Amino acid sequence: MGSAARLLFGALAGQAKVTVDAELVDIKTSTVLGAFRAEGKSSGGSTFAGTTEQALERVAEQIVAFLIKSRPEIVRKSSHTRIEEKSKSSEGKKQPEHIESKTAERLKKLKTLYEEGLITEKEYQEKRAEILEEL
């Protein structure tokens, strides 16, 4: 199967979803400090449907947010600062280079689909705008 066909059929795969039931336990006392459910979904809904990695990243962000909000005393100050910076960057600030690289790759693949006649110009323009909006 060619790469264009693989992309076309991959679009039908849908979203990745991960659900985690977590307990925060004090190892010394075996006391449960908190429990919560985190759910992550990939972006999906496009020719380049989201990955399980995206879903896991969203779960990890929720776990970090839970720790900062409900148990800040267990997060070291230096770690806390790094976590906040990571959280802020995922809220629409400047994207890391690997995200921009993936975006460029997605745009190239989309253009290939259009050039090979596998999608219409309208579909191409809509998906292109969708990808660029994620930046």
C-alpha positions as CSV (number, residue, x, y, z in Angstrom):
1,M,0.0,0.0,0.0
2,G,1.4,3.4,-1.0
3,S,1.9,6.2,1.5
4,A,-1.0,8.3,0.1
5,A,-3.4,5.3,0.4
6,R,-2.1,4.6,3.9
7,L,-2.8,8.2,4.9
8,L,-6.2,8.0,3.4
9,F,-7.2,4.8,5.2
10,G,-5.5,6.1,8.4
11,A,-8.0,9.0,8.4
12,L,-10.7,6.5,9.2
13,A,-8.9,5.2,12.3
14,G,-10.4,7.9,14.6
15,Q,-9.0,9.2,17.9
16,A,-6.7,7.6,20.5
17,K,-8.1,7.7,24.0
18,V,-6.4,6.9,27.3
19,T,-8.1,6.8,30.7
20,V,-6.1,6.5,33.9
21,D,-7.5,5.9,37.5
22,A,-4.7,7.2,39.7
23,E,-4.0,7.2,43.4
24,L,-1.3,9.4,45.0
25,V,0.2,7.3,47.9
26,D,2.6,8.3,50.6
27,I,5.2,5.5,50.3
28,K,6.4,5.9,53.9
29,T,2.9,5.6,55.5
30,S,0.9,3.9,52.7
31,T,-1.6,6.7,53.1
32,V,-3.7,7.6,50.0
33,L,-3.2,11.3,49.6
34,G,-5.6,11.7,46.7
35,A,-7.3,9.8,43.9
36,F,-8.6,11.0,40.5
37,R,-9.3,9.9,37.0
38,A,-7.5,11.5,34.1
39,E,-8.6,11.1,30.5
40,G,-6.6,12.0,27.4
41,K,-7.8,12.1,23.8
42,S,-5.8,12.8,20.7
43,S,-6.8,15.6,18.3
44,G,-8.1,13.1,15.8
45,G,-10.9,14.2,13.4
46,S,-8.6,14.8,10.5
47,T,-6.7,13.0,7.8
48,F,-3.8,12.8,10.2
49,A,-5.7,11.4,13.2
50,G,-4.1,11.9,16.6
51,T,-1.8,9.4,18.2
52,T,-1.8,7.5,21.4
53,E,1.3,9.6,22.3
54,Q,-0.9,12.7,22.2
55,A,-3.5,11.1,24.4
56,L,-0.8,10.1,26.9
57,E,0.6,13.6,27.0
58,R,-2.8,15.0,27.8
59,V,-3.2,12.4,30.7
60,A,0.3,13.4,32.0
61,E,-0.7,17.1,31.9
62,Q,-3.8,16.3,34.0
63,I,-1.7,14.4,36.5
64,V,0.7,17.3,36.8
65,A,-2.1,19.8,37.2
66,F,-3.7,17.6,39.9
67,L,-0.4,17.5,41.8
68,I,0.2,21.2,41.6
69,K,-3.4,22.1,42.6
70,S,-4.2,19.7,45.3
71,R,-0.8,18.7,46.8
72,P,1.7,21.5,46.0
73,E,3.7,20.7,49.1
74,I,5.0,17.4,47.6
75,V,6.3,19.1,44.5
76,R,9.8,20.5,44.8
77,K,10.1,24.2,44.0
78,S,12.4,23.6,41.1
79,S,10.2,20.9,39.6
80,H,7.1,23.0,40.2
81,T,8.6,25.8,38.1
82,R,9.5,23.5,35.2
83,I,6.0,21.9,35.4
84,E,4.3,25.3,35.2
85,E,6.4,26.4,32.3
86,K,5.5,23.2,30.4
87,S,1.8,23.6,31.3
88,K,1.9,27.3,30.0
89,S,3.6,26.3,26.8
90,S,0.9,23.7,26.1
91,E,-1.8,26.4,26.5
92,G,-1.2,28.0,23.1
93,K,2.2,29.7,23.7
94,K,5.2,29.1,21.4
95,Q,5.2,25.5,20.4
96,P,8.4,23.4,20.7
97,E,10.4,22.7,17.5
98,H,9.3,19.1,17.3
99,I,5.6,20.3,17.2
100,E,6.5,22.7,14.4
101,S,8.4,19.9,12.6
102,K,5.4,17.6,12.8
103,T,3.2,20.4,11.5
104,A,5.4,20.9,8.5
105,E,5.4,17.1,7.9
106,R,1.6,17.0,8.1
107,L,1.3,19.9,5.6
108,K,3.7,18.2,3.2
109,K,1.7,14.9,3.4
110,L,-1.6,16.9,2.9
111,K,-0.2,18.6,-0.2
112,T,0.9,15.2,-1.6
113,L,-2.7,13.9,-1.2
114,Y,-4.0,17.0,-3.0
115,E,-1.4,16.8,-5.8
116,E,-2.2,13.1,-6.3
117,G,-5.9,13.9,-6.7
118,L,-6.9,12.0,-3.6
119,I,-8.6,15.0,-2.0
120,T,-10.3,18.1,-3.5
121,E,-9.0,21.6,-3.3
122,K,-11.7,22.5,-0.8
123,E,-10.7,19.5,1.4
124,Y,-7.0,20.5,1.1
125,Q,-7.7,24.1,2.1
126,E,-9.9,23.1,5.1
127,K,-7.4,20.6,6.4
128,R,-4.5,23.0,5.8
129,A,-6.3,25.7,7.8
130,E,-7.1,23.2,10.6
131,I,-3.4,22.1,10.9
132,L,-2.2,25.7,11.0
133,E,-4.8,26.6,13.6
134,E,-3.2,24.1,15.9
135,L,0.0,26.1,16.1
